[in-house]
Amino acid sequence: MKLSALAEKLGCSVRGSGDVEVTRGRGIAEAGPGDLTFLANPKYAPKLAATHASAIVVAPDIATPLPSLLSSNPYLTFAQALPLLHPARRPLPGIHRTAHVDPSAVIGPDVTVGPFAVVGGRCRVGARTIIHAHVVVYDDVEIGEDCLLYSGVHVREGSRLGKRVVLQDGVVIGADGFGFAKDSDGHYQNFPQVGIAVIEDDVEIQANTTVDRAALGETRIGRGTKIDNLVQVAHSVTIGEDSILCAQVGVSGSTKVGNRVTLTGQVGVVGHLEIGDGAIATAQSGIAHSVPAGALVSGYPAIENRSWLRSVVLFARLPELLRRLRTVEKRLGLSDAGRE
């Protein structure tokens, strides 16, 4: 594709020759002739001198002799260019002969149901949705248009998926939440999970993540939210729109997570609290109390980020400070009993 044609599709302007042909996207270091690359972080600008790319996506203030697509957000523009240079292979519509689709299921036009997939009774599958091999869709599930369910996905009974939902391999939607009641003898009895799980439009959930059904009511993932691999979303949790949950996050039951929240890797959230809109928790934070909107928290228990950073500096000095304290106490003749 000529750079000028790509620019037109992406709404970018071209600096330099628009006649350059680009056929794929690559990183700066790996790019060669015919490749389009990008520069999103100016600290990597020195690598431009050594790249062999044919063209680049850059901000207008970045100087380079390479033919360029000019964008105020090069990372986003490059992400939008990739599907144009690397079109996804779409399987042919139709139901594979080894798949089982219940006669009561309603299958929209141009749907693909792959080998050994199962679609249960009274399900509704929207137009152009792709259900890959070995997916299991239980009874009474609703799946919107243009969804993509990769191999090994299980969508449990009654769950609802909006439009353009992407579920990567091994995702489980709507499994029973972890609910048990203890009797007078100390034995645990199952608390039936009679709610559902709802995944709104444009949500993507990556491999081997689980979203449990609600004990009562619904677990809900808001529009546009993206969830990484190996995340656990417990029963009756509500996550707002355009939030990000990174790998190995765990959100306990009945927690409410707002819009545009970012929970980075291995953040743990206890149940029955609220995280306000736009809050960010840094990696491995343990959130034990509600977090206000816009807060940046770190540590365990999670506190305001700058306070945590100051505390970390002190942690490293604790042995030294203890030695100094004991020296002062010895000079003052203080004993353990005196300190009490």
C-alpha positions as CSV (number, residue, x, y, z in Angstrom):
1,M,0.0,0.0,0.0
2,K,1.3,3.5,-0.8
3,L,2.0,5.7,2.1
4,S,-0.4,8.3,0.7
5,A,-3.2,5.8,0.5
6,L,-2.6,4.7,4.1
7,A,-2.5,8.4,5.2
8,E,-5.9,8.9,3.6
9,K,-7.5,6.0,5.4
10,L,-6.0,7.1,8.7
11,G,-6.7,10.8,8.4
12,C,-3.0,11.7,8.6
13,S,-0.8,14.1,6.6
14,V,2.3,12.9,4.8
15,R,5.8,14.4,5.2
16,G,8.1,13.4,2.4
17,S,7.3,11.0,-0.4
18,G,3.8,9.5,-0.4
19,D,4.7,7.0,-3.1
20,V,6.6,4.8,-0.8
21,E,5.2,1.3,-0.6
22,V,4.6,-0.2,2.9
23,T,3.5,-3.8,3.4
24,R,3.8,-4.5,7.1
25,G,4.4,-2.9,10.5
26,R,7.5,-3.5,12.6
27,G,9.4,-2.0,15.5
28,I,12.1,0.5,14.9
29,A,15.0,-1.9,15.5
30,E,13.5,-4.8,13.5
31,A,12.1,-2.8,10.6
32,G,13.4,-3.2,7.1
33,P,12.6,-2.2,3.5
34,G,8.8,-2.1,3.0
35,D,8.1,-1.8,6.7
36,L,6.2,1.0,8.5
37,T,7.4,1.7,12.0
38,F,6.5,4.3,14.7
39,L,8.0,6.5,17.4
40,A,5.7,7.2,20.3
41,N,8.3,8.0,23.0
42,P,10.9,10.7,22.1
43,K,13.5,9.0,24.3
44,Y,13.8,6.4,21.5
45,A,14.5,9.0,18.9
46,P,18.2,8.1,18.6
47,K,17.2,4.7,17.2
48,L,15.8,6.5,14.1
49,A,19.4,6.9,12.8
50,A,19.8,3.1,12.6
51,T,16.4,2.0,11.4
52,H,15.9,0.5,7.9
53,A,12.2,1.1,7.8
54,S,10.7,2.6,4.6
55,A,8.3,5.0,6.5
56,I,7.4,6.0,10.1
57,V,4.5,7.3,12.1
58,V,5.7,10.3,14.2
59,A,4.6,13.4,15.9
60,P,4.9,16.5,13.7
61,D,7.8,17.9,15.9
62,I,10.0,14.8,15.4
63,A,12.6,15.4,12.7
64,T,13.5,12.4,10.4
65,P,14.4,12.0,6.8
66,L,12.1,9.0,6.5
67,P,8.8,9.5,4.7
68,S,6.4,10.1,7.6
69,L,2.8,9.9,8.6
70,L,2.3,12.8,11.0
71,S,0.1,12.1,14.0
72,S,-0.5,13.7,17.4
73,N,-0.8,10.2,18.8
74,P,1.6,8.0,16.9
75,Y,1.0,4.9,19.0
76,L,-2.8,5.0,18.3
77,T,-2.3,5.7,14.6
78,F,0.2,2.8,14.2
79,A,-2.3,0.6,16.0
80,Q,-5.0,1.6,13.5
81,A,-2.6,1.0,10.6
82,L,-1.8,-2.5,11.6
83,P,-5.2,-4.1,10.6
84,L,-4.8,-2.4,7.2
85,L,-1.4,-3.9,6.6
86,H,-2.1,-7.2,8.3
87,P,-5.8,-8.0,7.6
88,A,-7.2,-10.6,9.9
89,R,-8.0,-14.0,8.4
90,R,-11.7,-14.5,8.7
91,P,-13.1,-18.0,8.6
92,L,-15.9,-18.7,6.2
93,P,-19.4,-18.3,7.6
94,G,-21.3,-21.4,8.4
95,I,-21.6,-24.2,11.0
96,H,-19.0,-26.8,10.9
97,R,-20.3,-30.4,10.5
98,T,-18.8,-31.4,13.9
99,A,-20.3,-28.5,15.8
100,H,-23.5,-28.9,17.8
101,V,-26.0,-26.1,17.6
102,D,-29.3,-26.7,19.5
103,P,-32.3,-26.4,17.2
104,S,-33.8,-23.7,19.4
105,A,-30.8,-21.4,19.1
106,V,-31.2,-18.4,16.8
107,I,-28.1,-17.8,14.7
108,G,-27.7,-14.5,12.8
109,P,-26.5,-14.1,9.3
110,D,-22.8,-14.8,8.4
111,V,-22.0,-16.4,11.7
112,T,-19.2,-18.9,12.0
113,V,-19.4,-21.9,14.3
114,G,-16.1,-23.8,14.3
115,P,-15.3,-27.5,14.8
116,F,-16.6,-29.2,18.0
117,A,-18.1,-26.0,19.2
118,V,-21.4,-26.2,21.2
119,V,-24.2,-23.6,21.2
120,G,-26.9,-24.5,23.7
121,G,-30.7,-24.1,23.8
122,R,-32.4,-20.8,23.3
123,C,-29.2,-19.0,22.6
124,R,-29.1,-15.9,20.3
125,V,-25.9,-15.2,18.3
126,G,-25.6,-11.9,16.4
127,A,-24.6,-11.4,12.8
128,R,-21.0,-12.0,11.8
129,T,-20.0,-13.4,15.1
130,I,-17.2,-15.9,15.0
131,I,-17.2,-18.9,17.4
132,H,-14.0,-20.8,17.1
133,A,-13.3,-24.5,17.7
134,H,-14.1,-26.1,21.1
135,V,-16.1,-23.0,22.4
136,V,-19.0,-24.0,24.7
137,V,-21.9,-21.6,24.8
138,Y,-24.4,-22.8,27.5
139,D,-28.2,-22.4,27.4
140,D,-29.9,-19.0,27.2
141,V,-26.8,-17.0,26.3
142,E,-27.1,-13.9,24.2
143,I,-24.1,-12.8,22.0
144,G,-24.2,-9.6,20.0
145,E,-23.0,-8.8,16.5
146,D,-19.4,-9.0,15.4
147,C,-18.1,-10.8,18.5
148,L,-15.1,-13.0,18.4
149,L,-14.8,-16.1,20.7
150,Y,-11.5,-17.9,20.5
151,S,-10.9,-21.6,21.2
152,G,-11.6,-22.9,24.6
153,V,-14.0,-20.1,25.7
154,H,-16.8,-21.1,27.9
155,V,-19.9,-18.8,28.3
156,R,-22.1,-20.1,31.0
157,E,-25.9,-20.1,31.1
158,G,-27.8,-16.9,30.9
159,S,-24.7,-14.7,30.2
160,R,-25.1,-11.7,27.9
161,L,-22.4,-10.4,25.6
162,G,-22.8,-7.1,23.7
163,K,-21.5,-6.2,20.3
164,R,-17.9,-6.5,19.2
165,V,-16.8,-8.4,22.3
166,V,-13.5,-10.3,22.0
167,L,-12.8,-13.3,24.3
168,Q,-9.4,-14.7,23.9
169,D,-8.5,-18.4,24.4
170,G,-9.6,-20.0,27.7
171,V,-11.8,-17.2,29.0
172,V,-14.7,-18.3,31.2
173,I,-17.7,-16.0,31.5
174,G,-20.4,-16.6,34.1
175,A,-19.0,-19.5,36.1
176,D,-20.3,-19.8,39.7
177,G,-19.0,-17.2,42.1
178,F,-17.2,-18.4,45.2
179,G,-20.1,-18.3,47.7
180,F,-20.5,-20.6,50.7
181,A,-22.4,-20.3,54.0
182,K,-21.1,-21.9,57.2
183,D,-23.5,-23.9,59.3
184,S,-23.4,-24.4,63.1
185,D,-21.1,-27.4,62.8
186,G,-18.5,-25.4,60.8
187,H,-19.3,-27.0,57.5
188,Y,-19.6,-25.0,54.3
189,Q,-22.8,-25.1,52.3
190,N,-23.0,-23.9,48.8
191,F,-24.7,-20.5,48.3
192,P,-26.4,-20.9,44.8
193,Q,-25.2,-18.4,42.3
194,V,-28.4,-17.5,40.6
195,G,-27.3,-14.2,38.9
196,I,-25.7,-13.7,35.5
197,A,-22.7,-12.1,33.9
198,V,-23.1,-9.2,31.5
199,I,-20.3,-8.0,29.1
200,E,-21.0,-4.8,27.4
201,D,-20.0,-3.6,23.9
202,D,-16.4,-3.4,22.8
203,V,-15.0,-5.3,25.8
204,E,-11.9,-7.4,25.2
205,I,-10.9,-10.1,27.7
206,Q,-7.6,-11.9,27.2
207,A,-6.6,-15.5,27.8
208,N,-7.5,-17.6,30.8
209,T,-9.4,-14.8,32.6
210,T,-12.6,-15.5,34.5
211,V,-15.6,-13.4,35.2
212,D,-18.0,-15.0,37.6
213,R,-21.7,-14.8,37.6
214,A,-23.4,-12.9,40.4
215,A,-24.8,-14.5,43.4
216,L,-27.9,-12.4,42.9
217,G,-28.4,-9.9,40.1
218,E,-25.5,-9.5,37.8
219,T,-21.8,-9.1,37.4
220,R,-21.2,-6.4,34.8
221,I,-18.2,-5.3,32.7
222,G,-18.7,-1.9,31.2
223,R,-18.4,-0.8,27.6
224,G,-14.8,-0.6,26.2
225,T,-13.1,-2.1,29.2
226,K,-10.0,-4.2,28.5
227,I,-9.0,-7.1,30.8
228,D,-5.6,-8.8,30.5
229,N,-4.6,-12.5,31.0
230,L,-5.2,-14.4,34.2
231,V,-7.5,-11.9,35.9
232,Q,-10.2,-12.9,38.3
233,V,-13.4,-10.9,38.5
234,A,-15.6,-12.2,41.3
235,H,-19.3,-12.5,41.7
236,S,-21.5,-9.3,41.7
237,V,-18.6,-7.0,40.8
238,T,-19.4,-4.0,38.6
239,I,-16.6,-2.5,36.4
240,G,-17.3,0.8,34.6
241,E,-16.4,1.9,31.1
242,D,-13.0,2.1,29.5
243,S,-11.2,0.7,32.5
244,I,-8.0,-1.4,32.3
245,L,-7.2,-4.5,34.4
246,C,-3.7,-5.8,33.8
247,A,-2.4,-9.4,34.3
248,Q,-3.2,-11.3,37.5
249,V,-5.5,-8.7,39.0
250,G,-8.0,-10.0,41.4
251,V,-11.2,-8.2,42.3
252,S,-13.3,-9.6,45.1
253,G,-17.0,-9.9,45.3
254,S,-19.5,-7.0,45.2
255,T,-16.8,-4.4,44.5
256,K,-17.7,-1.4,42.3
257,V,-14.9,-0.2,40.0
258,G,-15.6,3.1,38.2
259,N,-14.9,4.4,34.7
260,R,-11.4,4.8,33.3
261,V,-9.8,3.0,36.3
262,T,-6.4,1.4,35.8
263,L,-5.4,-1.6,38.0
264,T,-1.9,-2.6,37.0
265,G,-0.3,-6.0,37.4
266,Q,-1.1,-8.2,40.4
267,V,-3.3,-5.6,42.1
268,G,-5.6,-7.2,44.7
269,V,-8.9,-5.7,45.7
270,V,-11.0,-6.8,48.7
271,G,-14.7,-7.0,48.4
272,H,-17.6,-4.6,49.1
273,L,-15.7,-1.4,48.4
274,E,-15.7,1.3,45.7
275,I,-12.9,2.5,43.4
276,G,-13.7,6.0,42.0
277,D,-13.5,7.1,38.3
278,G,-10.0,7.6,37.0
279,A,-8.2,6.0,39.9
280,I,-4.9,4.2,39.3
281,A,-3.3,1.4,41.4
282,T,0.3,0.6,40.8
283,A,1.6,-2.9,40.5
284,Q,1.1,-5.4,43.4
285,S,-1.0,-2.9,45.4
286,G,-3.4,-4.3,47.9
287,I,-6.6,-2.3,48.0
288,A,-8.3,-2.8,51.3
289,H,-10.4,0.4,51.5
290,S,-12.4,2.4,49.0
291,V,-10.3,4.7,46.7
292,P,-11.5,8.1,45.7
293,A,-11.9,9.2,42.1
294,G,-8.6,10.3,40.5
295,A,-6.4,8.8,43.2
296,L,-3.0,7.2,42.5
297,V,-2.4,4.5,45.1
298,S,0.5,2.1,45.8
299,G,1.6,-0.5,48.3
300,Y,-0.2,-2.7,50.9
301,P,-2.4,-1.6,52.3
302,A,-2.7,0.8,49.3
303,I,-2.1,4.4,50.2
304,E,-1.4,7.6,48.3
305,N,1.5,7.0,45.9
306,R,3.8,9.7,47.1
307,S,3.3,8.6,50.7
308,W,4.1,5.0,49.7
309,L,7.3,6.1,47.9
310,R,8.5,8.0,50.9
311,S,7.7,4.9,53.1
312,V,9.7,2.6,50.8
313,V,12.8,4.8,51.3
314,L,12.3,4.5,55.0
315,F,11.9,0.7,54.9
316,A,15.4,0.4,53.5
317,R,16.8,2.5,56.3
318,L,15.0,0.7,59.2
319,P,17.9,-1.5,60.2
320,E,20.2,1.5,60.4
321,L,17.6,3.6,62.3
322,L,17.1,0.8,64.7
323,R,20.9,0.6,65.4
324,R,21.0,4.3,66.0
325,L,18.0,4.2,68.3
326,R,19.6,1.5,70.4
327,T,22.9,3.4,70.6
328,V,21.0,6.5,71.9
329,E,19.1,4.4,74.4
330,K,22.2,2.8,75.7
331,R,23.9,6.2,76.2
332,L,20.8,7.5,78.0
333,G,20.7,4.3,80.1
334,L,17.2,3.4,79.0
335,S,16.1,-0.2,79.5
336,D,13.2,-2.0,77.9
337,A,11.3,-1.5,81.2
338,G,12.2,2.2,81.1
339,R,10.8,2.5,77.6
340,E,7.5,1.0,78.7
